């Protein structure tokens, strides 16, 4: 990131497929210099695999189109999700030291980095936005064990970053 030279940085998980216009749609939102980060709408690319993947796909739809959309009304999306998020490079570089040395209760903390970075953006005075037209599909857990571990990680990061915010 420090060696990059563009104005915007796109974060995409390796198991995520972007719609052809995602970059353009996110970049349009980032034209406003007050915006530090923007995320797209997520869907489960493997939604037809199991009953669980279908439920997670519905959960993603609700999280994006209800929760994130409501937060975006105030320019304060609380988590620009890792699978598809764009950041203003200048803001990102200014926050890198805090981001890379994340600690909780005196110990290094490296989970929930997307939420942590979003909170840092908000604390620095940047807006964080949701762009429903920027659609990305990502692989979700298809069985209970991996799903529950994922949810536990996410719950811990939500708790941690809520306390630190």
Secondary structure, 3 states (H helix, E strand, C coil): CCCCCCCEEEEECCCEEECCCHHHHHHHHCCCCCEEEEEEEEEECCCCCCHHHHHHHHHHHHHHHHHHHHHHCCCECCCCCCCEEEEEHHHHHHHHHHHHCCEECCEECCCCHHHHHHHHHHHCCCEEEEEEEEEEEECCCCCHHHHHHHHHHHHHHHHHHHHHC
